[in-house]
Amino acid sequence: MRFIYLLVLGLWAALTAQAGELPMIAIDVGHGVRDSGAISARGRSEFAFNQTFAAVLAEAVDQRRFPLRKVNFAGDIGSLVARPIQARDSAFFISIHHDSISEQYLKHWDWDGQETSYTDVKRGYGIFVSAQNPDLATSLRCASAMGSQLRRAGFVPTPWHGRKHLAADAENGVWYYDNLVVLYRTTLPAVLFEAGVIKHREEELELLDPERQARMADALATGIAACLSVREKSAPGSGRPQNVP
């Protein structure tokens, strides 16, 4: 089955290349050396998780012959505004993150001689889009395609974001988060991807598993490729209902 999948993928890439150059995908590593983001249940920084998974996703995108723009892979871009600027000649922008949870839902335990915090109540992936993005329709289409492929691969979205965010496609784990700078300060369709909850002790270990990382990256890359193969672009302002705050 794997051979057949790779054969079909290769034929699809060849046919697409004949029709025109494949669109460039920009992958952004969330946070950085100075701002390392959340800290996992076992004391590892979110940036370290982001950096590792972004490299795996980059490999999956490269296998599909898509041009790739790597943003903040070294963790040295401090400005959020600078990230989409670095990706401006791309067709799609995805920012890689790993999730945490509010302080009131945290418990504490001793890990390797240090007290760290964890949660038992939240786990799963999440995908965010901004209604302020200039190409919301494509952002939504790609987010739903990614979520659908993730679910097909056995991954489960967290419903937790429904406490604060309006659902864009709750079944596939897609939510509106309008004021994320990397999503609205860009000319590109864009999503922010939370691969999982690093404060959840079991999921933290799962997120460190190379086989799982590869399976998740494969699902994301498949969803992005399917989305970008749809060339239509809706009129400005379409997508999110106008009566939604």
Disulfide bonds with the S-S distance in Angstrom:
Cys142-Cys227 1.85
